[in-house]
Amino acid sequence: MAIRTIVVDGDEILRKKCREVKEITPRIVETLEDMFDTMREAGGVGIAAPQVGVMRRMFIAEPEPEEVYYMINPVILETEGSQVGDEGCLSVPEMIGTVERPSKIKIEATDLSGERKVYEFEDFHARVMCHEYDHLEGILYTDKATNMREAVYDNEEDEE
């Protein structure tokens, strides 16, 4: 697989609505595999196709280690409740902001094997799915965020 370049805020591609995936071709599978590698390399928990310059309705999310979801042509069927929390984005490096999202969602999507499935997510998992879904609509979290600020990371190594 290959690590792709992540498109950053300011590139107009991030503001466009993505087109439906008509067929899961070997090229679509390869793109998703590259997206997975790119997300992991960048330390993200999700990545959407437009973030690697591909205008298709698909994203990958890994809200927990080894819990990977391939979402092709996702549709949010239901949302419930509200949660407020900090978010960052691979396309908006070094920044975080506070965003209100649904606390529960039901989403339907096609997986890598071509099977259409319905998923239900809560809390952080719901946040990740909504964030990635927004990318397919040309929406960045910064459009919804308050308290935008520079991300501060603790870089100290654990000492034994």
N, C-alpha and C positions, 0 to 999 in steps of 0.2 A: 504494500500500500504506500501511499504518498502523503506527505504533510503538505497541505495547501496553505496559501497565503490567506490570512484573515483580513477581510475588508473592514476598514475602520470608518467611524462616524465622519461624515463629510462627503462620502462617496454616495452618489445618487441612487445606486443600486439598492441600498438599505431602505430607501423610501418608496420602493415600488412594490405593488402587490404581485405575489408569485402566481405562476400558472400551474394548473393541475398536472399531476403525473398521469399520463395516459396509459402507460404500460411499464411494468417493472422489467426493464431491459438489463443486460449485463453492464451497460454504462451507468445506469441508475444505481445498481448494486455497488459498482466500483466507486462512484461518487460518495455514497453513504459510508463505505468502508474508509475512504480517505477522510471524510468528515469525522468519523470516530477517532482515527489516529490523530487528526489535527486537534480535536477537542481535548484528548488525553494529553498530548504534547503541551498544549497551552494551559492545562490545569483547570479546564472548565467543567461544568456539570451539564452542559447542553450546547448545541450548536445547530443553527438552521442553515439551509442551503444558501440563502442570499449572503450569508456571512463568508462564504467561500466563492462568491460570484456566480452562483447557479440560481436562476429564477424559477425554481420548482417548489411545489408545496410539500416540503419534507423537512423533518428535523430529527435529531437524535437527542435523547436526554438520559442522563445517568445520575439521578438524584441521590443514589446511594452507590458505593463501590460495587461493581459487578451486577448492578441492577440497571440494565440498558434497555431502552425503548427506542425502536425505529418507527417513526410516525410518518406515514406517507398519506397525503391528502387528508389530514386531520380535520375534524369538525367538532367544535365544542357544542355538545348537546344541552348541557345544563350547568349552571353555576349556582352556588349557595354560599351564604355567609360572607364574611370579610376578614381579612388579615392584613396587617401592616408590617413590613419588614424591609431590611436593606437588600439591595440587589446591585450586582455589577454585571459587566458584559464584556465578552472578548472583543467586541467591536467598539467598545468605549473604554480603552485601557486606562488603568490607574484611577478610576473614578467609581464611586458608589453613591447611591441615592435611596431614599425611602419611598416605597411604592405600596399602594393598596391593591390587593388582589383578592379574588374569591378564596374562601377557605376550603371549599370543596368544588370539584368539577367532574363532569362526566364527558369523556372525549371518545370519539370514534375515529379509527384510523386503520389503514392497511399496514401490515407488518412486512418484513423482508420476504417472507414466503408467499406473499400475495393474499393472505387471509385478512378479512375485515374483522376487526375486534372492537369491543367497547370496553373502556377502562374507566375506573373511578379513582381519583386521587384526592388526597387531603393535605393540608398544611404545606410544608416545604415542597413536596412532590407536585402539588397543584400549582404552586408559585412557579416552579421550573417549567411546567408544561405551558402555562399561560404566557410566560416570558418568551419562550421559543415560538409559540403560536403567533404572537404579535409580530415577530420578524417576518412571517409569511404575509402579513397584511401591510408591511412597510412601516411598522410602528416600533420605535425604540423605547426602552424603559425610561429613558430620559424625558420622553414626552409626558409621562405620568408621574415622574418622581418629584419629591420635595427634598429639601436638605441635601442637594448635590454637593459632594465634597471629594477631596482627594483620598484615595484608599491608603490606609496605613497598615502595613504588614509587619508582623513580628518575625524578624529574620534571625533571631538568636537560635543557635544550634543547641539541642539538648545535650547536656553534659552528664557523663556517667560517673 
